[in-house]
Amino acid sequence: MGFFEWIRDHKRLMLGTLIVLIFPSFVFWGIALRALPDALGSSGYLSNKVLNSIVAAQLEGREVRQRLFSAKTFRDQLKPTDEELEAFFKQEAKRFEQAALADVDLLTLSVKDLIASERVDAQAVKTFYDQNPQRFGEPEQRRASHILLELSGSASESDRAKALDQAQSILRSIREGKDFAQLARQFSKDSGSAAQGGDLGFFGRDAMVKAFADAVFALKAGELSEPVVSEFGVHIIKLTEIRVSQQRCDRSGAWCDGIGTTTVLRTTQEPAPGGRAYRRG
């Protein structure tokens, strides 16, 4: 066998081997393309137009040509004038912007080190404590129950009179001995507290709207208010408990008044969650 015959036979052998290796892939791909229209068409969800576009996309090919230009090739050929450069700069100003920078000197102070360097006598501490009681204590809180009757701000004089008459009628019933909590469940429109017999729990003066707070903090424990009108309606209020203001004597959290122990009226029962119809905000 001559040299050229050997090369010819060798090429034939390599081509046959290649066909054997890639032929199954071509067969699989052809079967898949033929099965795709049937599978999609049988679903009933696709129109023929959409189906044909999907199949066409599978058979499509793309030929892309590109040519790269180097900036170096054209750099020496360009001779822009100062006017052209200035116009380009103004037109593309954002491309030349630089983020703002700040030169900051940071001084870190250690509270622990500052405290260690301070020397304060006991009298100065007591003076500061006496002059700033609000920083070391808890303001007076009161616990009350109420019955809320509806009365809108735009109510007529006739509706206002009816609401006040109903409030006076309920108030008379309470003074005659009827249970406040039972009447609150029956008549109160404050859904948050009616189920608890009108109990609002403990609260500070600033937690309530002014008309309500003024009435509550003018009562003594166990007293009933006259009907109180606020922007939320008409209230009948009963003050049930007073928790006087408290102050902490030391860092342990003990309560005192700076001289002697404060008497604190506490409840043995957790305050009931009241409604919001009387509260600020």
Residue pairs with C-beta under 8 A, 6 or more apart in sequence:
1 9
33 55
33 58
33 59
36 54
36 55
36 58
37 51
37 55
40 46
40 51
40 54
41 48
41 51
46 54
80 88
89 96
126 258
129 136
129 258
130 258
133 247
133 258
136 247
136 248
137 245
137 246
137 247
137 248
138 245
138 246
138 247
139 204
139 205
139 245
140 204
140 205
140 217
140 242
140 243
140 244
140 245
141 202
141 203
141 204
141 242
141 243
142 202
142 203
142 216
142 217
142 239
142 241
142 242
142 243
143 199
143 200
143 201
143 202
143 203
143 239
143 240
143 241
143 242
143 243
143 267
143 271
144 200
144 203
144 216
144 219
144 237
144 238
144 239
144 240
145 180
145 181
145 184
145 193
145 197
145 198
145 199
145 200
145 237
145 238
145 240
146 184
146 188
146 190
146 193
146 198
146 200
146 212
146 235
146 236
146 237
146 238
146 278
147 167
147 170
147 180
147 183
147 184
147 187
147 188
147 198
147 235
147 236
148 188
148 189
148 190
148 194
148 232
148 233
148 234
148 235
148 275
148 277
148 278
149 163
149 166
149 167
149 170
149 187
149 188
149 189
149 233
149 234
149 235
149 236
150 163
150 189
150 233
151 159
151 160
151 163
151 229
151 233
151 234
152 159
153 231
155 163
163 233
163 234
164 227
164 229
164 234
166 187
166 234
167 227
167 234
167 236
168 227
170 183
170 187
170 236
171 224
171 226
171 227
171 236
173 183
174 180
174 183
174 224
174 236
174 238
175 224
180 197
180 198
180 238
181 196
181 197
181 198
181 199
182 197
184 193
184 194
184 197
184 198
185 194
185 195
185 197
185 198
188 194
188 198
189 233
189 277
190 198
190 274
190 275
190 277
190 278
191 275
192 273
192 274
192 275
192 276
192 277
193 199
193 200
193 272
193 273
193 274
193 275
194 275
196 272
196 273
196 274
198 238
199 240
199 271
199 272
199 274
200 271
200 272
200 274
200 275
200 278
201 271
201 272
201 273
201 274
202 241
202 243
202 267
202 271
203 274
203 279
205 213
205 216
205 217
206 213
206 280
207 213
207 279
207 280
208 216
208 278
208 279
208 280
209 230
209 231
209 232
209 278
209 279
209 280
211 228
211 229
211 230
212 228
212 230
212 235
212 237
212 278
215 225
215 228
215 235
215 237
216 225
216 237
216 239
218 225
219 225
219 237
219 239
220 239
221 239
221 240
221 241
221 242
221 265
222 238
222 239
222 240
223 238
223 239
224 236
224 237
224 238
225 235
225 236
225 237
225 238
225 239
227 234
227 235
227 236
228 234
228 235
228 236
228 237
229 235
230 278
232 277
232 278
233 277
235 278
241 265
241 267
242 265
243 264
243 265
243 266
244 262
244 263
244 264
244 265
245 262
246 255
246 257
246 262
246 264
247 255
247 256
247 257
247 258
247 262
248 254
248 255
248 256
249 255
249 256
249 258
255 261
255 262
255 264
256 262
